[in-house]
Amino acid sequence: MSAENGASESSNTEMDVSKTLSSDVGIGKARPEARNFLIPRWFSAKCLPPGMVRAILTPVETFNTIELCAHLSSLRCEQLHRALRQLVQRLMLHPLNQNWFNAPVDATALHLPDYHELVRTPMDLGTIKSQLASFVYSDVLSFAADVRLVFENATTYNPPRNAVHAAAVEMSRDFDADLERALERCARTSQATHEHWCGLCQGKQCVLCGDKCLPFEAPALICSGPCGQRVRRDGQYHA
């Protein structure tokens, strides 16, 4: 084989490879159909080649501004809301609460024709618990105002010597004390999180929830009876 023939075959080979690449990537021809690629959100759409579509990795990317703010608020308020839910649960299981404050007052069934005339804004602990689960409350003040409204309605409608009136006064006093202790615990936890630094997190906080290192705990069993306490390890319980 001569040098000229070898050069000719090499040239033909290069042309074949060039044609193959051209047919694969669409050089000099119409672009291939659009495909979805897993590309991070921070990667600008302007950087994508024509015909390439960025796939949505999480439903958060479809949120509007209001939904995104609500999502961030729920993440950062989870610890506080957990403490508030415990307060409501304690009130619903309070020894003085004979299921008087756990559900809306049925004025018709209880034969209270003037109830809605005296109580303009009805409220109950069950409604507050549902609103806490839905992250309706954006601050502690609005939550505490609704809880106090439950007992204010009871004391407004029922005379002082009534058992419901007396229970409302006592439970309102207990709630104020429990709320103060819960806020103190949350403040201590927040301060400890702010001061925490270790080799893993290096003092950096999550931009979403604001936490640093998260402790992973074993699943806990909570008694659904009056005590509402955590079942201890190797303890006996009835299901």
ABEGO torsion letter per residue (X at the ends): XBAAAAAAAAAAAAAAAAAAAAAAAGBGBBBBBBBBBBBBAABBAAABBBGBBBBBABAAAABBAAAAAAAAAAAAAAAAAAAAAAAAAAAAABAABAGAAABBBBAAAAGBAAAAAABABBBBAAAAAAAAAAGABABAAAAAAAAAAAAAAAAAABBAABAAAAAAAAAAAAAAAAAAAAAAAAAAAAAAAAABBBAAAGGBBBAAAGBBBBBBBBBBBBBABAAGBBBBBGBBBBX
